[in-house]
Amino acid sequence: MKITPSKINTFMFFKLPLGWWSGMRVISLTDTTAIVKITHKWINQNPFKSMFWAAQGMAAEMSTGVLVMQEIEHSKRKVSMLVTHQESDFFKKATGTILFTCQGGVEIRKAIEKSVKTGEGQVITLISEGVSEDGVVVSNFKFQWSLKVK
């Protein structure tokens, strides 16, 4: 299956309903970059009238995970993928629409190729930056992914 934003969003409706109902959507996917948007609304807000940190984390993780899924598909191999560590920083209240961007496609491809050659699992860290409609960085997330060709 060719991975596209539309197919991922449909997949999310059936397999990740919390993401779907929160308003999270993959809006762009290239070989190197994924962009996921999430809009602040009642269902994903905190008591302080901004987006709950976990809703931001969900969108940030999706921007990294969809790139991993795409590279696994391109490799035509069975690859296990698992988040093993996560860190985040928050800079401003997240209101309105936030775009989370990950540009780690090349790094993922190299890690899968290395796992194919060595037979060993690889650990990579992917960064997703959340930016508001005003161009202000509201949060940064780092996800450590473990990838191993089966």
C-alpha positions, 0 to 999 in steps of 0.5 A, a space after each residue: 500500500 502506498 502511504 498517503 496522507 489520505 490513507 493514514 487519516 482513514 487508518 487513523 479513524 479506524 485504528 487510532 480513534 483518539 487521534 481522529 477525534 482530537 482533530 489530528 490530520 496528516 496534511 503533507 508527506 514527502 520522502 523527507 518530511 511529514 507535517 501533521 496539524 492539530 487544532 485547539 478545540 474543546 476536546 483536546 484542551 486543558 483547563 487553561 484554555 490551550 491545547 493539552 500537552 498530550 494532544 500535542 505529543 500525539 500529533 508530534 509522534 504521528 509526524 515522526 511515525 508516519 515517516 517511519 511507516 513510509 520508509 518501512 514500506 519503501 524498504 519492502 522489509 518487515 521492520 519492527 518499530 517502537 518508541 523507546 524514549 520521548 522528551 519535550 519542551 513547551 514554549 508558548 500556549 498552544 491555541 489555534 492550529 499547530 503544525 508539527 513537522 518532522 524532517 527525518 526521512 533520510 535518517 530513517 532510511 539510513 537506519 533501516 539500510 544499516 539494520 538490513 546490512 548488520 541484522 541489528 536494531 538501530 536507534 534514531 532520534 527524530 525531532 518534531 517541531 510544533 509551530 502556531 499559525 503565527 509562526 511561533 514555535 510552541 513546542 518541540 518533541 524528540 522521539 527515540 525510535 528503535 528499528 529492527 529488520 525482522 
